Amino acid sequence: MDKLIITAAVTGGEYVSKAVTPYVPSTVEEIVEEVVRCVEAGASIVHLHAKDPRTGEPHRGDPNPILKEYIERIRERVDVIINVTTGGGRVGVPPERWDELVRERCRLGQEMMSLNMGTINRWAEHATGPIFLNTVEMIERWCSYMVEAGVKPEHEIYDTGMINVCRDLAGRGIAPEPLHIQFVMVGRTGMLPTPKTLLYCLDQIPRDWTWSVCALGRHEIPMAAVGMTLGGHVRVGFEDNIYLRRGVLAKSNAELVEKVAGIAEILDRPIATPEEAREMLGLRKPSR
């Protein structure tokens, strides 16, 4: 098996704020320190959303300047692969501006960007409404923007039909192979977080594609363990789960990274450094 790549989704995404857990990092300084702790615990990728520094809620308005500051400040402190959202940052931004903002966001200095591979019904209430909109046409354009900027897409799969979109993009050369897939097992309106579901998904993708798995709440660690045993990679962090164990809030994303790193050690699965992860994913180290 390849070494294990651990992604830490440190900023809590769209649903996690200070009202949910006091430990979610929200200011630039908090986020940078959290990234450093996660890398020290074993993460080689960090995934970022722009946050309101006071409340920890999603930033309302253009998130690109904030994301750029995160990236620049992180680069000053630690070597890590930086992955930023395309789907987040829509609160307060009209749809007619999404395309422009994503194109600009591809050139902030990160190495990867998440790209949701379809439209989904949201699994919880959200300020932008009950539907997360990503049409195939949007996906094609945004994937092209990433390729032009030298940024590797991380193709987010919320339901099994989205795998077909990935295969189509690869077949038409819009997404350069091998793709990197993330199976996002949200349950409710998406894929159920079960080993059987993951095994089905793996049967649908080429063997040379790399893949990772994340699951919400109490399913995060069990599905991470399943993914590790099957040779895949994992994502943990406050975007998906805020608890270290039942009823106990994690005080840092690093605690969740440490937990999966401990499982990896038991499974005799060495953990990839950021440089090793770059080689596995076909990334070039950014210049400082």
Secondary structure, 3 states (H helix, E strand, C coil): CCCECEEEECCCCCCCCCCCCCCCCCCHHHHHHHHHHHHHHCCCEEEECCECCCCCCECCCCCHHHHHHHHHHHHHHCCCEEEECCCCCCCCCCHHHHHHHHHHHCCCCCCEEEEECCCEECCCCCCCCCEECCCHHHHHHHHHHHHHHCCEEEEEECCCHHHHHHHHHHHCCCCCCCCEEEEEECCCCCCCCCHHHHHHHHHCCCCCCEEEEEECHHHHHHHHHHHHHCCCEEEECCCCCCEEECCEECCCHHHHHHHHHHHHHHCCCCECCHHHHHHHHCCCCCCC
